[in-house]
């Protein structure tokens, strides 16, 4: 999994890359943890949270929306107590 420091930068930020689809699960899990589960499919909310997680502005075409069922977002909620780029490794410990 890439971190924001290793993402490709060519004039604009690019979040596309292997493993980065986890960001959509992390964002949806964050919303569930915050009691905002009704917003997991709101693209404007998702964009704001993804930008907050990676630390830079994301083009609308590069947003990774959440397309999965709500109960799956709840499974990711506990992982959102850590940074998005390090939380998957908690599962491997």
URCOR-V451885 format. One record per backbone hydrogen bond with DSSP energy under -0.5 kcal/mol. NH is the residue of the N-H (numbers start at 1). CO is the residue of the C=O. E is the energy in kcal/mol with one decimal. If there is no record, write none. Layout:
# URCOR-V451885
[[NH/CO/E] [NH/CO/E]]
This chain:
# URCOR-V451885
[[2/18/-0.6] [6/3/-1.6] [7/3/-0.5] [7/4/-0.8] [10/12/-1.6] [14/8/-1.4] [20/17/-1.6] [22/19/-1.3] [23/20/-1.5] [24/21/-1.2] [25/21/-0.8] [26/22/-2.6] [27/23/-2.5] [28/24/-2.1] [29/25/-2.6] [30/26/-2.3] [31/27/-2.0] [32/28/-2.0] [33/29/-2.5] [34/30/-1.9] [35/32/-1.6] [36/31/-3.4] [39/36/-2.4] [40/37/-1.3] [42/39/-1.7] [43/41/-0.8] [46/42/-2.6] [47/43/-2.5] [48/44/-2.0] [49/45/-2.3] [50/46/-2.7] [51/47/-2.5] [52/48/-1.9] [53/49/-2.3] [54/50/-2.5] [55/51/-2.0] [56/51/-0.7] [62/59/-1.8] [63/60/-1.0] [65/63/-0.9] [67/65/-0.6] [72/69/-1.2] [73/69/-0.9] [74/70/-1.5] [75/71/-1.0] [76/72/-0.9] [76/73/-0.7] [77/73/-0.8] [77/74/-0.5] [79/76/-1.0] [80/76/-0.5] [80/77/-1.6] [81/78/-1.0] [82/79/-1.2] [86/83/-1.0] [87/83/-2.0] [89/86/-1.0] [90/87/-1.3] [91/87/-0.5] [91/88/-1.0] [92/89/-0.5] [93/89/-0.7] [93/90/-0.7]]
